[in-house]
Amino acid sequence: MRLFRRGETASTLELLVAGLGNPGPEHARDRHNVGWMVADELARRHSGSFRSKFSGRLAETRVDNLRIAVLKPETYMNESGRSIAAAARFFKVAPANVLVVHDDVDLPLGRLQARLGGGLAGHNGLRSISQALGTPEFQRLRIGVGRPERGDPRPVADYVLSPFAPEDDVVELVGRSADAVESLVADGLVATQQRFN
């Protein structure tokens, strides 16, 4: 069963997909930017081209003939909600039809979890989005990046703002995450949870 159906709102958009990250070349490969990496992969797969809009980069494309918009907020993580709420208002998308793709230190590296709503887990991007949308009831694709290993003195904030380790298979992680987004668009939340969680 699909979580959302076309025609329920005035929107012609099936899903607004927002990949979280921080702007600037120094952050491009950071764990915290895995949401942006997935957004780039979705645009690449479905011939979407980004343009500046909503204090970010927006690409409109289709997955399984369903219209989606892929957004990369350029407001820095802590202000992501400003960009996402502006796009949601423009496209008349209900919060339940917003999918936020983000890193999660509480999941082991490589583990994925799709869900609707839930806590904010100390993630400043999620807090900003929840405040801007007026509800935490938006979809999330949590991408596990793990925590610093035993003996690693870095605080978690420094860990997520550092690049993936050379031995981490980032291409596989980003590809599988993009597969999960495609599944959410085409098959809905429950089917995606069964396949990827």
C-alpha positions as CSV (number, residue, x, y, z in Angstrom):
1,M,0.0,0.0,0.0
2,R,1.3,3.4,-0.9
3,L,1.7,6.0,1.8
4,F,0.7,8.8,-0.5
5,R,-1.5,9.1,-3.7
6,R,-1.5,11.6,-6.4
7,G,-4.5,13.9,-6.2
8,E,-4.7,14.0,-2.4
9,T,-3.2,17.5,-2.4
10,A,-3.0,20.2,-5.0
11,S,0.5,19.1,-5.7
12,T,1.5,17.4,-8.9
13,L,4.7,16.3,-7.2
14,E,4.9,12.7,-5.9
15,L,7.7,13.4,-3.5
16,L,10.1,16.2,-2.5
17,V,13.4,14.6,-1.7
18,A,15.8,16.7,0.3
19,G,19.4,15.5,0.7
20,L,21.1,17.2,3.7
21,G,24.6,18.5,3.6
22,N,26.8,21.6,3.9
23,P,27.9,23.8,1.0
24,G,31.6,24.2,0.1
25,P,34.2,21.9,-1.5
26,E,35.8,21.3,1.9
27,H,32.6,19.4,2.9
28,A,32.0,17.5,-0.3
29,R,33.1,14.1,0.9
30,D,32.1,14.5,4.6
31,R,29.9,11.9,6.3
32,H,27.5,14.7,7.1
33,N,27.1,15.3,3.3
34,V,25.9,11.8,2.4
35,G,22.4,13.2,1.8
36,W,23.8,15.5,-0.9
37,M,25.7,12.6,-2.4
38,V,22.4,10.6,-2.7
39,A,20.7,13.7,-4.3
40,D,23.5,13.9,-6.8
41,E,23.2,10.2,-7.6
42,L,19.4,10.5,-8.1
43,A,19.8,13.5,-10.4
44,R,22.5,11.6,-12.4
45,R,20.4,8.4,-12.8
46,H,17.2,10.3,-13.9
47,S,18.8,13.1,-16.0
48,G,17.9,15.9,-13.6
49,S,19.9,19.1,-13.7
50,F,20.2,21.3,-10.7
51,R,19.4,25.0,-10.7
52,S,19.5,27.6,-7.9
53,K,16.1,27.8,-6.0
54,F,14.8,27.9,-2.5
55,S,18.3,28.8,-1.0
56,G,19.6,25.5,-2.5
57,R,20.0,23.5,-5.7
58,L,16.8,21.9,-7.1
59,A,16.4,19.3,-9.8
60,E,13.0,18.1,-11.1
61,T,12.8,14.7,-12.7
62,R,10.8,11.5,-12.9
63,V,11.2,8.1,-11.2
64,D,9.0,5.4,-12.7
65,N,7.1,8.2,-14.5
66,L,6.3,9.8,-11.2
67,R,7.4,13.4,-10.8
68,I,9.8,14.2,-8.0
69,A,11.9,17.2,-7.0
70,V,15.4,16.7,-5.5
71,L,16.6,19.5,-3.3
72,K,20.1,20.2,-1.8
73,P,19.7,23.0,0.7
74,E,22.7,25.3,0.7
75,T,21.8,27.0,4.0
76,Y,24.2,24.9,6.1
77,M,22.7,21.9,8.0
78,N,21.3,23.9,10.9
79,E,19.1,26.0,8.6
80,S,17.9,23.2,6.3
81,G,14.3,23.7,7.2
82,R,14.2,27.2,5.7
83,S,15.0,25.8,2.2
84,I,12.8,22.7,2.5
85,A,9.8,24.5,3.8
86,A,10.0,27.0,1.0
87,A,10.1,24.2,-1.6
88,A,7.3,22.4,0.2
89,R,5.1,25.5,0.1
90,F,5.9,26.1,-3.6
91,F,5.0,22.6,-4.7
92,K,2.1,22.4,-2.2
93,V,3.6,19.2,-0.7
94,A,2.3,17.9,2.6
95,P,5.0,17.1,5.2
96,A,4.3,13.3,4.8
97,N,5.4,13.7,1.1
98,V,8.7,15.2,2.1
99,L,11.6,12.7,2.3
100,V,14.7,13.9,4.1
101,V,17.9,11.9,3.3
102,H,20.5,12.3,6.1
103,D,23.4,10.8,7.9
104,D,22.8,9.0,11.2
105,V,25.6,8.2,13.8
106,D,23.2,6.0,15.7
107,L,23.1,3.4,12.9
108,P,26.2,1.3,12.0
109,L,28.0,2.3,8.8
110,G,26.0,1.2,5.8
111,R,22.8,0.4,7.5
112,L,19.6,2.2,6.1
113,Q,16.3,2.9,7.8
114,A,13.3,4.4,6.1
115,R,10.6,5.8,8.4
116,L,7.8,8.3,8.8
117,G,8.3,10.7,11.7
118,G,10.3,9.9,14.8
119,G,12.7,11.7,17.1
120,L,15.3,14.2,16.1
121,A,18.2,12.3,17.6
122,G,20.2,15.5,18.3
123,H,20.4,16.1,14.5
124,N,20.3,19.9,14.0
125,G,19.2,19.5,10.4
126,L,16.1,17.5,11.4
127,R,15.4,19.9,14.3
128,S,15.4,22.8,11.8
129,I,13.1,20.9,9.3
130,S,10.7,19.9,12.1
131,Q,10.4,23.5,13.2
132,A,10.0,24.9,9.7
133,L,7.4,22.3,8.6
134,G,5.6,22.6,12.0
135,T,5.7,18.8,12.5
136,P,8.2,15.9,12.8
137,E,5.9,13.8,10.6
138,F,8.0,13.8,7.4
139,Q,9.7,10.8,5.9
140,R,13.3,10.1,6.5
141,L,15.9,7.9,5.0
142,R,18.5,7.5,7.7
143,I,21.9,6.5,6.4
144,G,24.2,4.9,9.0
145,V,27.7,6.5,9.2
146,G,28.6,4.9,12.6
147,R,30.5,6.6,15.4
148,P,34.2,7.2,16.1
149,E,35.9,3.8,16.8
150,R,37.3,3.1,20.2
151,G,40.5,5.1,20.7
152,D,39.4,7.8,18.2
153,P,39.5,11.0,20.3
154,R,37.3,13.0,18.0
155,P,33.9,14.3,19.2
156,V,31.0,13.1,17.1
157,A,30.5,16.5,15.6
158,D,34.1,16.4,14.2
159,Y,33.7,12.8,13.1
160,V,30.6,13.6,10.9
161,L,32.4,16.7,9.5
162,S,35.3,14.5,8.3
163,P,35.5,12.5,5.1
164,F,34.6,8.8,4.9
165,A,37.6,6.5,5.5
166,P,39.3,5.2,2.4
167,E,38.1,1.6,3.2
168,D,34.5,2.7,3.4
169,D,32.6,1.8,0.2
170,V,30.9,5.1,-0.3
171,V,29.9,4.4,-3.9
172,E,28.0,1.3,-2.8
173,L,26.4,3.1,0.2
174,V,25.2,6.0,-2.0
175,G,24.0,3.7,-4.7
176,R,22.0,1.6,-2.2
177,S,20.5,4.7,-0.6
178,A,19.4,6.0,-4.0
179,D,17.8,2.6,-4.7
180,A,15.9,3.0,-1.4
181,V,14.6,6.5,-2.5
182,E,13.5,5.0,-5.8
183,S,11.7,2.3,-3.9
184,L,10.0,4.9,-1.7
185,V,8.7,6.7,-4.8
186,A,7.6,3.6,-6.7
187,D,6.5,1.2,-4.0
188,G,5.8,3.2,-0.9
189,L,7.1,3.2,2.6
190,V,6.1,-0.3,3.9
191,A,7.7,-2.1,0.9
192,T,10.8,0.0,1.2
193,Q,11.1,-0.8,4.9
194,Q,10.8,-4.5,4.3
195,R,13.5,-4.4,1.6
196,F,16.0,-2.0,3.1
197,N,15.6,-1.6,6.9
